[in-house]
Each structure stands twice: as C-alpha cells, then as structure tokens.
Amino acid sequence: MSLSTVSDEQVQILSKRLYDQLASGGHTHMYASTKQILALFGIGATISASFLKPAPGRTDVKDTIDAVNESDVRLWRRYSTGYLKQSLKRLETLGLVETATVGTKKVLRISRDGKEKLLSFLMEHIHPKMKNKWDKKWRIILYDIDFKKRNEQQAIRRALKNLGFRQMQKSVYISPFPCDDEVGVIRSFFGLGNDIKYMVVDKISDDTSIRQMFGL
C-alpha cells in the first residue's frame, strides 16, 4: 500500500464524502468518533494545539476551541469538548495526530500514520454516490494482481463491493454509479497503477440481466 501516490485532493474529496455519510447515517451525536475526527482532519480542518494544553484559566468552550479558520471552529464545537479532548489525546498518543505550525499558530493535524488509517476507513466505508437518474453509463473495472498479493486482492474486492460494484466474471466488476475519485484512490493506495483498468462505457450488448442486478 502506498500513501505517497494518493493526492491531498483525493483525500479531501473522499474525507468529505465519509464525513457526510457518517452524518447522514445518524452519527451526529456530541461524541466524535475516531472516523469523524480523522475525516475532519482529512478534509483539511485544524484545531489549535493549545486545545489539549490550554493556558491557565481558559476553560470556556469558545476560548479553548481555536483553529486557523473560523469554519473549523464551528465544526469542532459540535462535539463534547471533554470527549473531543480525550479522543484527540488518544489519537496523538497513537501517532495518528501530530502538532504542526501553520502561519503563526501551532495546530493539531493528521499525521502520515493517521492518513493511512483514514484511507483504510475510506476503503471500508465509502459507498457509491447515488443519483436520482442513471446517466446510462457503465463503470467497468478489470484487474490483474499477482496471486501472491492475496491481502491486496481481498481488500480491493471489499472496497469495490462497498462502492456498489458487482462481479461479472473473474477479476471483472461493473457498476452504474459514478466513482472516478474512489477508483483513483484505490489504484493509488494499493500502488497498482496499470494493474487496474477502469472504463466508462455507454453501451453493453444485451445488458438486461445486468440492469436487473442493479434494479435499473
């Protein structure tokens, strides 16, 4: 698996998808989960490092939660301050969050190990983007992975299944759902490059059985 080939833009796009997906699934309570915290960092949100070690006398929520951007402050203030602080300390201890300097401020941000963890979450939990109307295009994936890379094969199958792909035949998967960004991340994350072929086609002859598979 290779983090270096996954762009920050790819991480931001899918982190936003994951965060919105968690919210739409009812994960909107005041106790931020690890997935939510890492997804927020993946989007690009920051929080002041002083949040974990506030100056004496600073106990009010408005005072203790600070960030580079006011929009980030609003995102973090949705959650229980005490629980958020506890979670961030744990993530810092695990090496998933680190301190960095942005401008003149010291902030907490996702670390390299944190991005690896976040990408693992993305591979496991990102679902297809449903549209009210099908665009009449099929997304087809073909891959040829060395049989020795059994773990990668299984992880890719799970990721494709989560994205709504169905297997047509060995190493050939199909879906009607737009997923260019997601497939790009899968290819980059697993360092497979040309081992995975991705096609968007307008027509497949006699596709009745395939349409029925997706309820189209």
ChimeraX commands (.cxc) that place a marker at each C-alpha (Angstrom):
marker #1 position 0.00,0.00,0.00 radius 0.5
marker #1 position 1.33,3.44,-0.90 radius 0.5
marker #1 position 0.23,6.69,0.68 radius 0.5
marker #1 position 2.71,8.78,-1.30 radius 0.5
marker #1 position 0.80,8.32,-4.55 radius 0.5
marker #1 position -2.55,9.45,-3.10 radius 0.5
marker #1 position -3.01,13.20,-3.60 radius 0.5
marker #1 position -4.22,15.57,-0.89 radius 0.5
marker #1 position -7.13,16.48,-3.18 radius 0.5
marker #1 position -8.20,12.82,-3.40 radius 0.5
marker #1 position -8.04,12.52,0.39 radius 0.5
marker #1 position -10.07,15.72,0.87 radius 0.5
marker #1 position -12.79,14.68,-1.59 radius 0.5
marker #1 position -13.33,11.25,-0.04 radius 0.5
marker #1 position -12.95,12.52,3.53 radius 0.5
marker #1 position -15.81,14.95,2.88 radius 0.5
marker #1 position -17.84,12.07,1.48 radius 0.5
marker #1 position -17.10,9.92,4.54 radius 0.5
marker #1 position -17.94,12.74,6.97 radius 0.5
marker #1 position -21.25,13.49,5.21 radius 0.5
marker #1 position -22.01,9.78,5.00 radius 0.5
marker #1 position -21.48,9.33,8.75 radius 0.5
marker #1 position -23.69,12.36,9.44 radius 0.5
marker #1 position -26.47,11.11,7.18 radius 0.5
marker #1 position -26.28,7.73,8.87 radius 0.5
marker #1 position -27.16,9.24,12.23 radius 0.5
marker #1 position -23.62,9.77,13.54 radius 0.5
marker #1 position -24.41,13.34,14.60 radius 0.5
marker #1 position -24.28,12.95,18.38 radius 0.5
marker #1 position -21.98,15.04,20.51 radius 0.5
marker #1 position -19.34,12.33,20.93 radius 0.5
marker #1 position -17.00,12.45,17.95 radius 0.5
marker #1 position -15.81,9.04,16.76 radius 0.5
marker #1 position -12.29,8.32,15.51 radius 0.5
marker #1 position -13.67,8.12,11.96 radius 0.5
marker #1 position -15.31,11.55,12.28 radius 0.5
marker #1 position -12.20,13.16,13.74 radius 0.5
marker #1 position -9.85,11.73,11.11 radius 0.5
marker #1 position -12.34,12.59,8.35 radius 0.5
marker #1 position -12.42,16.22,9.56 radius 0.5
marker #1 position -8.63,16.34,9.54 radius 0.5
marker #1 position -8.67,14.71,6.09 radius 0.5
marker #1 position -10.97,17.47,4.81 radius 0.5
marker #1 position -8.32,19.92,5.98 radius 0.5
marker #1 position -9.78,21.09,9.30 radius 0.5
marker #1 position -7.33,22.06,12.04 radius 0.5
marker #1 position -7.61,22.74,15.75 radius 0.5
marker #1 position -5.22,24.69,17.95 radius 0.5
marker #1 position -2.61,22.58,19.74 radius 0.5
marker #1 position -3.41,24.60,22.86 radius 0.5
marker #1 position -6.79,22.83,22.97 radius 0.5
marker #1 position -5.01,19.88,24.60 radius 0.5
marker #1 position -2.93,22.13,26.85 radius 0.5
marker #1 position -4.91,25.35,27.40 radius 0.5
marker #1 position -3.46,28.32,29.22 radius 0.5
marker #1 position -4.44,28.63,32.91 radius 0.5
marker #1 position -7.95,29.99,33.36 radius 0.5
marker #1 position -9.14,29.13,29.84 radius 0.5
marker #1 position -11.99,26.71,30.35 radius 0.5
marker #1 position -14.85,28.11,28.28 radius 0.5
marker #1 position -15.67,26.20,25.10 radius 0.5
marker #1 position -15.42,29.36,22.98 radius 0.5
marker #1 position -11.97,30.04,24.38 radius 0.5
marker #1 position -10.48,26.55,24.33 radius 0.5
marker #1 position -11.50,25.52,20.81 radius 0.5
marker #1 position -9.49,27.55,18.34 radius 0.5
marker #1 position -8.35,26.92,14.78 radius 0.5
marker #1 position -6.83,28.60,11.76 radius 0.5
marker #1 position -10.25,29.14,10.17 radius 0.5
marker #1 position -13.49,30.14,11.89 radius 0.5
marker #1 position -15.32,27.48,9.84 radius 0.5
marker #1 position -13.12,24.84,11.50 radius 0.5
marker #1 position -14.06,26.17,14.93 radius 0.5
marker #1 position -17.75,25.68,14.12 radius 0.5
marker #1 position -17.11,22.09,13.05 radius 0.5
marker #1 position -15.27,21.14,16.25 radius 0.5
marker #1 position -17.75,22.90,18.55 radius 0.5
marker #1 position -20.47,20.47,17.51 radius 0.5
marker #1 position -18.91,17.92,19.83 radius 0.5
marker #1 position -18.48,17.48,23.56 radius 0.5
marker #1 position -15.33,19.41,24.49 radius 0.5
marker #1 position -14.24,16.93,27.15 radius 0.5
marker #1 position -14.78,13.86,24.99 radius 0.5
marker #1 position -13.14,15.50,21.98 radius 0.5
marker #1 position -10.08,16.39,24.07 radius 0.5
marker #1 position -9.85,12.84,25.38 radius 0.5
marker #1 position -10.14,11.40,21.85 radius 0.5
marker #1 position -7.52,13.76,20.42 radius 0.5
marker #1 position -5.07,12.91,23.22 radius 0.5
marker #1 position -5.56,9.22,22.46 radius 0.5
marker #1 position -5.03,9.77,18.73 radius 0.5
marker #1 position -1.92,11.83,19.48 radius 0.5
marker #1 position -0.56,9.02,21.68 radius 0.5
marker #1 position -1.22,6.54,18.85 radius 0.5
marker #1 position 0.66,8.78,16.44 radius 0.5
marker #1 position -2.40,9.44,14.25 radius 0.5
marker #1 position -2.41,13.17,15.06 radius 0.5
marker #1 position 0.60,15.49,15.30 radius 0.5
marker #1 position 1.45,19.11,16.09 radius 0.5
marker #1 position 2.46,21.41,13.23 radius 0.5
marker #1 position 2.93,25.14,12.67 radius 0.5
marker #1 position 0.55,26.86,10.25 radius 0.5
marker #1 position 1.41,30.52,9.85 radius 0.5
marker #1 position 1.99,31.69,13.39 radius 0.5
marker #1 position -0.19,29.06,15.07 radius 0.5
marker #1 position 0.60,25.63,16.38 radius 0.5
marker #1 position -2.20,23.28,15.36 radius 0.5
marker #1 position -3.09,19.63,15.51 radius 0.5
marker #1 position -3.33,17.86,12.16 radius 0.5
marker #1 position -3.48,14.34,10.82 radius 0.5
marker #1 position -0.11,12.55,10.66 radius 0.5
marker #1 position 1.15,10.20,7.96 radius 0.5
marker #1 position 0.04,7.20,10.05 radius 0.5
marker #1 position -3.29,8.96,10.56 radius 0.5
marker #1 position -3.74,9.30,6.80 radius 0.5
marker #1 position -3.01,5.58,6.41 radius 0.5
marker #1 position -5.71,4.84,9.00 radius 0.5
marker #1 position -8.11,7.28,7.34 radius 0.5
marker #1 position -7.57,5.72,3.92 radius 0.5
marker #1 position -8.27,2.30,5.43 radius 0.5
marker #1 position -11.57,3.69,6.74 radius 0.5
marker #1 position -12.31,5.14,3.29 radius 0.5
marker #1 position -11.66,1.79,1.61 radius 0.5
marker #1 position -14.01,0.05,4.05 radius 0.5
marker #1 position -16.83,2.56,4.42 radius 0.5
marker #1 position -17.23,4.74,1.33 radius 0.5
marker #1 position -20.45,3.91,-0.53 radius 0.5
marker #1 position -21.45,4.82,-4.10 radius 0.5
marker #1 position -22.84,8.24,-4.99 radius 0.5
marker #1 position -26.49,7.60,-5.76 radius 0.5
marker #1 position -28.19,9.81,-8.34 radius 0.5
marker #1 position -31.90,10.27,-8.87 radius 0.5
marker #1 position -31.45,9.40,-12.52 radius 0.5
marker #1 position -28.99,6.92,-14.01 radius 0.5
marker #1 position -26.68,8.52,-16.59 radius 0.5
marker #1 position -26.86,5.38,-18.79 radius 0.5
marker #1 position -23.13,4.70,-18.39 radius 0.5
marker #1 position -21.47,1.58,-17.05 radius 0.5
marker #1 position -18.29,1.64,-14.97 radius 0.5
marker #1 position -16.15,-1.44,-15.54 radius 0.5
marker #1 position -13.04,-2.49,-13.65 radius 0.5
marker #1 position -10.60,-5.16,-14.75 radius 0.5
marker #1 position -7.64,-6.04,-12.61 radius 0.5
marker #1 position -4.74,-8.43,-12.85 radius 0.5
marker #1 position -2.99,-8.75,-9.48 radius 0.5
marker #1 position -0.22,-11.20,-8.65 radius 0.5
marker #1 position -1.69,-14.18,-6.78 radius 0.5
marker #1 position 0.95,-13.62,-4.10 radius 0.5
marker #1 position -0.78,-10.34,-3.16 radius 0.5
marker #1 position -3.71,-12.13,-1.56 radius 0.5
marker #1 position -4.35,-9.45,1.10 radius 0.5
marker #1 position -4.49,-6.71,-1.54 radius 0.5
marker #1 position -6.90,-8.79,-3.64 radius 0.5
marker #1 position -9.27,-9.26,-0.72 radius 0.5
marker #1 position -9.08,-5.59,0.29 radius 0.5
marker #1 position -9.80,-4.45,-3.27 radius 0.5
marker #1 position -12.78,-6.79,-3.55 radius 0.5
marker #1 position -14.21,-5.38,-0.32 radius 0.5
marker #1 position -13.65,-1.80,-1.49 radius 0.5
marker #1 position -15.33,-2.49,-4.85 radius 0.5
marker #1 position -18.26,-4.19,-3.13 radius 0.5
marker #1 position -18.71,-1.16,-0.86 radius 0.5
marker #1 position -18.74,1.06,-3.95 radius 0.5
marker #1 position -21.62,-0.94,-5.39 radius 0.5
marker #1 position -19.66,-2.97,-7.94 radius 0.5
marker #1 position -20.87,-6.46,-8.85 radius 0.5
marker #1 position -18.68,-9.20,-10.24 radius 0.5
marker #1 position -19.37,-10.09,-13.89 radius 0.5
marker #1 position -16.64,-12.72,-14.14 radius 0.5
marker #1 position -13.25,-13.37,-12.58 radius 0.5
marker #1 position -11.45,-10.04,-11.95 radius 0.5
marker #1 position -14.13,-8.09,-13.86 radius 0.5
marker #1 position -16.53,-5.81,-11.94 radius 0.5
marker #1 position -19.30,-3.49,-13.08 radius 0.5
marker #1 position -21.35,-0.65,-11.60 radius 0.5
marker #1 position -23.73,2.06,-12.86 radius 0.5
marker #1 position -22.57,4.50,-10.16 radius 0.5
marker #1 position -20.09,7.39,-10.73 radius 0.5
marker #1 position -16.90,6.56,-8.83 radius 0.5
marker #1 position -13.93,8.13,-10.63 radius 0.5
marker #1 position -12.43,9.63,-7.46 radius 0.5
marker #1 position -12.87,6.44,-5.46 radius 0.5
marker #1 position -11.29,4.22,-8.10 radius 0.5
marker #1 position -8.40,6.69,-8.39 radius 0.5
marker #1 position -7.73,6.39,-4.67 radius 0.5
marker #1 position -7.94,2.58,-4.76 radius 0.5
marker #1 position -5.37,2.46,-7.56 radius 0.5
marker #1 position -3.07,4.91,-5.79 radius 0.5
marker #1 position -3.47,3.50,-2.29 radius 0.5
marker #1 position -2.62,-0.06,-3.31 radius 0.5
marker #1 position 0.11,1.09,-5.70 radius 0.5
marker #1 position -1.37,-0.92,-8.55 radius 0.5
marker #1 position -1.29,1.65,-11.36 radius 0.5
marker #1 position -1.96,-0.12,-14.65 radius 0.5
marker #1 position -2.83,-3.37,-12.87 radius 0.5
marker #1 position -6.34,-1.92,-12.53 radius 0.5
marker #1 position -8.13,-0.86,-15.70 radius 0.5
marker #1 position -11.12,1.46,-15.31 radius 0.5
marker #1 position -13.54,2.09,-18.16 radius 0.5
marker #1 position -16.72,4.11,-18.56 radius 0.5
marker #1 position -18.83,2.75,-21.42 radius 0.5
marker #1 position -22.09,3.91,-22.97 radius 0.5
marker #1 position -23.39,0.56,-24.15 radius 0.5
marker #1 position -23.16,-3.14,-23.36 radius 0.5
marker #1 position -24.95,-5.52,-25.70 radius 0.5
marker #1 position -27.80,-7.44,-24.10 radius 0.5
marker #1 position -27.41,-5.80,-20.69 radius 0.5
marker #1 position -30.88,-6.80,-19.43 radius 0.5
marker #1 position -29.54,-9.17,-16.78 radius 0.5
marker #1 position -27.02,-6.56,-15.62 radius 0.5
marker #1 position -29.73,-3.90,-15.32 radius 0.5
marker #1 position -31.84,-6.30,-13.28 radius 0.5
marker #1 position -28.87,-6.89,-10.98 radius 0.5
marker #1 position -28.92,-3.18,-10.10 radius 0.5
marker #1 position -32.70,-2.71,-10.27 radius 0.5
marker #1 position -32.49,-0.48,-13.35 radius 0.5
marker link #1:1,2 radius 0.2
marker link #1:2,3 radius 0.2
marker link #1:3,4 radius 0.2
marker link #1:4,5 radius 0.2
marker link #1:5,6 radius 0.2
marker link #1:6,7 radius 0.2
marker link #1:7,8 radius 0.2
marker link #1:8,9 radius 0.2
marker link #1:9,10 radius 0.2
marker link #1:10,11 radius 0.2
marker link #1:11,12 radius 0.2
marker link #1:12,13 radius 0.2
marker link #1:13,14 radius 0.2
marker link #1:14,15 radius 0.2
marker link #1:15,16 radius 0.2
marker link #1:16,17 radius 0.2
marker link #1:17,18 radius 0.2
marker link #1:18,19 radius 0.2
marker link #1:19,20 radius 0.2
marker link #1:20,21 radius 0.2
marker link #1:21,22 radius 0.2
marker link #1:22,23 radius 0.2
marker link #1:23,24 radius 0.2
marker link #1:24,25 radius 0.2
marker link #1:25,26 radius 0.2
marker link #1:26,27 radius 0.2
marker link #1:27,28 radius 0.2
marker link #1:28,29 radius 0.2
marker link #1:29,30 radius 0.2
marker link #1:30,31 radius 0.2
marker link #1:31,32 radius 0.2
marker link #1:32,33 radius 0.2
marker link #1:33,34 radius 0.2
marker link #1:34,35 radius 0.2
marker link #1:35,36 radius 0.2
marker link #1:36,37 radius 0.2
marker link #1:37,38 radius 0.2
marker link #1:38,39 radius 0.2
marker link #1:39,40 radius 0.2
marker link #1:40,41 radius 0.2
marker link #1:41,42 radius 0.2
marker link #1:42,43 radius 0.2
marker link #1:43,44 radius 0.2
marker link #1:44,45 radius 0.2
marker link #1:45,46 radius 0.2
marker link #1:46,47 radius 0.2
marker link #1:47,48 radius 0.2
marker link #1:48,49 radius 0.2
marker link #1:49,50 radius 0.2
marker link #1:50,51 radius 0.2
marker link #1:51,52 radius 0.2
marker link #1:52,53 radius 0.2
marker link #1:53,54 radius 0.2
marker link #1:54,55 radius 0.2
marker link #1:55,56 radius 0.2
marker link #1:56,57 radius 0.2
marker link #1:57,58 radius 0.2
marker link #1:58,59 radius 0.2
marker link #1:59,60 radius 0.2
marker link #1:60,61 radius 0.2
marker link #1:61,62 radius 0.2
marker link #1:62,63 radius 0.2
marker link #1:63,64 radius 0.2
marker link #1:64,65 radius 0.2
marker link #1:65,66 radius 0.2
marker link #1:66,67 radius 0.2
marker link #1:67,68 radius 0.2
marker link #1:68,69 radius 0.2
marker link #1:69,70 radius 0.2
marker link #1:70,71 radius 0.2
marker link #1:71,72 radius 0.2
marker link #1:72,73 radius 0.2
marker link #1:73,74 radius 0.2
marker link #1:74,75 radius 0.2
marker link #1:75,76 radius 0.2
marker link #1:76,77 radius 0.2
marker link #1:77,78 radius 0.2
marker link #1:78,79 radius 0.2
marker link #1:79,80 radius 0.2
marker link #1:80,81 radius 0.2
marker link #1:81,82 radius 0.2
marker link #1:82,83 radius 0.2
marker link #1:83,84 radius 0.2
marker link #1:84,85 radius 0.2
marker link #1:85,86 radius 0.2
marker link #1:86,87 radius 0.2
marker link #1:87,88 radius 0.2
marker link #1:88,89 radius 0.2
marker link #1:89,90 radius 0.2
marker link #1:90,91 radius 0.2
marker link #1:91,92 radius 0.2
marker link #1:92,93 radius 0.2
marker link #1:93,94 radius 0.2
marker link #1:94,95 radius 0.2
marker link #1:95,96 radius 0.2
marker link #1:96,97 radius 0.2
marker link #1:97,98 radius 0.2
marker link #1:98,99 radius 0.2
marker link #1:99,100 radius 0.2
marker link #1:100,101 radius 0.2
marker link #1:101,102 radius 0.2
marker link #1:102,103 radius 0.2
marker link #1:103,104 radius 0.2
marker link #1:104,105 radius 0.2
marker link #1:105,106 radius 0.2
marker link #1:106,107 radius 0.2
marker link #1:107,108 radius 0.2
marker link #1:108,109 radius 0.2
marker link #1:109,110 radius 0.2
marker link #1:110,111 radius 0.2
marker link #1:111,112 radius 0.2
marker link #1:112,113 radius 0.2
marker link #1:113,114 radius 0.2
marker link #1:114,115 radius 0.2
marker link #1:115,116 radius 0.2
marker link #1:116,117 radius 0.2
marker link #1:117,118 radius 0.2
marker link #1:118,119 radius 0.2
marker link #1:119,120 radius 0.2
marker link #1:120,121 radius 0.2
marker link #1:121,122 radius 0.2
marker link #1:122,123 radius 0.2
marker link #1:123,124 radius 0.2
marker link #1:124,125 radius 0.2
marker link #1:125,126 radius 0.2
marker link #1:126,127 radius 0.2
marker link #1:127,128 radius 0.2
marker link #1:128,129 radius 0.2
marker link #1:129,130 radius 0.2
marker link #1:130,131 radius 0.2
marker link #1:131,132 radius 0.2
marker link #1:132,133 radius 0.2
marker link #1:133,134 radius 0.2
marker link #1:134,135 radius 0.2
marker link #1:135,136 radius 0.2
marker link #1:136,137 radius 0.2
marker link #1:137,138 radius 0.2
marker link #1:138,139 radius 0.2
marker link #1:139,140 radius 0.2
marker link #1:140,141 radius 0.2
marker link #1:141,142 radius 0.2
marker link #1:142,143 radius 0.2
marker link #1:143,144 radius 0.2
marker link #1:144,145 radius 0.2
marker link #1:145,146 radius 0.2
marker link #1:146,147 radius 0.2
marker link #1:147,148 radius 0.2
marker link #1:148,149 radius 0.2
marker link #1:149,150 radius 0.2
marker link #1:150,151 radius 0.2
marker link #1:151,152 radius 0.2
marker link #1:152,153 radius 0.2
marker link #1:153,154 radius 0.2
marker link #1:154,155 radius 0.2
marker link #1:155,156 radius 0.2
marker link #1:156,157 radius 0.2
marker link #1:157,158 radius 0.2
marker link #1:158,159 radius 0.2
marker link #1:159,160 radius 0.2
marker link #1:160,161 radius 0.2
marker link #1:161,162 radius 0.2
marker link #1:162,163 radius 0.2
marker link #1:163,164 radius 0.2
marker link #1:164,165 radius 0.2
marker link #1:165,166 radius 0.2
marker link #1:166,167 radius 0.2
marker link #1:167,168 radius 0.2
marker link #1:168,169 radius 0.2
marker link #1:169,170 radius 0.2
marker link #1:170,171 radius 0.2
marker link #1:171,172 radius 0.2
marker link #1:172,173 radius 0.2
marker link #1:173,174 radius 0.2
marker link #1:174,175 radius 0.2
marker link #1:175,176 radius 0.2
marker link #1:176,177 radius 0.2
marker link #1:177,178 radius 0.2
marker link #1:178,179 radius 0.2
marker link #1:179,180 radius 0.2
marker link #1:180,181 radius 0.2
marker link #1:181,182 radius 0.2
marker link #1:182,183 radius 0.2
marker link #1:183,184 radius 0.2
marker link #1:184,185 radius 0.2
marker link #1:185,186 radius 0.2
marker link #1:186,187 radius 0.2
marker link #1:187,188 radius 0.2
marker link #1:188,189 radius 0.2
marker link #1:189,190 radius 0.2
marker link #1:190,191 radius 0.2
marker link #1:191,192 radius 0.2
marker link #1:192,193 radius 0.2
marker link #1:193,194 radius 0.2
marker link #1:194,195 radius 0.2
marker link #1:195,196 radius 0.2
marker link #1:196,197 radius 0.2
marker link #1:197,198 radius 0.2
marker link #1:198,199 radius 0.2
marker link #1:199,200 radius 0.2
marker link #1:200,201 radius 0.2
marker link #1:201,202 radius 0.2
marker link #1:202,203 radius 0.2
marker link #1:203,204 radius 0.2
marker link #1:204,205 radius 0.2
marker link #1:205,206 radius 0.2
marker link #1:206,207 radius 0.2
marker link #1:207,208 radius 0.2
marker link #1:208,209 radius 0.2
marker link #1:209,210 radius 0.2
marker link #1:210,211 radius 0.2
marker link #1:211,212 radius 0.2
marker link #1:212,213 radius 0.2
marker link #1:213,214 radius 0.2
marker link #1:214,215 radius 0.2
marker link #1:215,216 radius 0.2
view
